[in-house]
Amino acid sequence: MKVVKFGGSSVANDVQIKKVGSIVADDTDRKFVVVSAPGKRFENDAKITDLLIELSDLALNNNPYEKKFTQIMERFSEIVNELELPQSILADIEQSVQNTLNSDAPDRMKADGLKSIGEDSSAKIVSEYLKSKGLNAHYVNPKDAGIIVSNEPGKAQALPESFAQLYEMRKKDGILVIPGFFGFTKDGGLMTFSRGGSDITGSIVAAGVQASLYENFTDVDSVYAVNPTIVSNPEKITTLTYKEMRELSYSGFGVFHDEALMPAFQAEIPVCIKNTNNPAGSGTMIVSDKDPHTRCVVGIASDTGFSNLYVSKYLMNREIGFGRKLLQILEEEGISFEHAPSGIDNMSVIIRDSQLTAEKEINVINRIKSELYPETISIDYGFAMIMVVGEGMMSAVGIAEKSAAAFAEANISIEMINQGSSEVSIMFGIRKDKLDLAVRSLYQKFFG
């Protein structure tokens, strides 16, 4: 019994949805189908979810939204008409938008309701198309599926009781098509996950029904060892462990949001990433364990948009609680951190730029000065982070040396380095303008 999830590019238009139908029909084990909202049809196209967010912003700020609504309905109309499906689907989508706009729910919940219409409509369309091809398919609303979530608009998390309720879905007949991206609170309120939430739904469903495999169909043949926009024709990764995928996705790998697969990982459900446009390809398998004799470094991930909060104070190491107090200031200002390499008299805290507003930066600096009395404090922008990842690094010798050599050969200065206690990855911080050059040099060093 498999759970199969199709991303936005897989349901972007009628041509792609027909491919989805063929993939589902090709394997009778594909009982649970999770879908995203229609994505881009071409490079400069808009995703339906983005259009719905724009509609939400206009409507909730009492601005005219009719043109945006028309644009959304035209996209759905094109798909429905090309697939020769009943017009009642379009009427249902239109009614969903109007009901959400006219509800007396708080604005944050209205925004979540509008955002969810992309996935919900996509699931209804795919279900109806599968029926038109003679398959016993059924649309299942997340509430009926049992996806119960926390009351956190835009960043909901599945509650433990969801998994027992989802398991009951195994008893239902036919193919069950479930919209991704949202669930319902115990009180019946609709809440969305973070962006990339359809992957989260697929992972939750796979864990709940205890699937034999979770197949995630996207628009690439596999996960690559490095960003293909930086290195041409990079090596494909055939097998990853959960830990490796977590490190890679967290560090800017574009395949998954870093939290998306956690439910499947925790339930030890194997995951296969495949291409909707090449379903016969082997894809990339993500598993709990793999042959320890495989290559020690599996991938190189990178991302920009980081800042370095640097604090120094003589005899910092003797001051009990200094690090805790520093991180507590960040917590109280609503700032999460990524890494915290430290020395005897200094400490750096790596923060994503998106976490730091101008107001928060002033507050943090003033509080550190008045509460911790440092000798030096600064916030330096313009950093990129590179992660060299692989479970085989735990037993390999010379990974840090080879990495440092790659930076030296590219004439790039390493601003910071941090290796986690798990030894699955080594993080390097450099200036962002050197990122592509550094990644290419590392790739050449480890993959040739």
Secondary structure by P-SEA (a helix, b strand, c coil): cbbbbbcccccccaaaaaaaaaaaaacccccbbbbccccccccccccaaaaaaaaaaaaaaccccaaaaaaaaaaaaaaaaaacccaaaaaaaaaaaaaaaaccccaaaaaaaaaaaaaaaaaaaaaaaaaaaccbbbbbccccccccccccccccccccaaaaaaaaccccccbbbbbccccccccbbbbbcccaaaaaaaaaaaaaacccbbbbbccccccccccccccccccccccccaaaaaaaaaacccccccccaaaaaaabbbbbbbbccccccccbbbccccccccccccccccccbbbbbcccccccccccaaaaaaaaaaaaacccccbbbbcccbbbbbbbcccccaaaaaaaaaaaaacccccbbbbbcbbbbbbbccccccccccaaaaaaaaaaaaccccccccccccccbbbbbccccaaaaaaaaaaaaccc
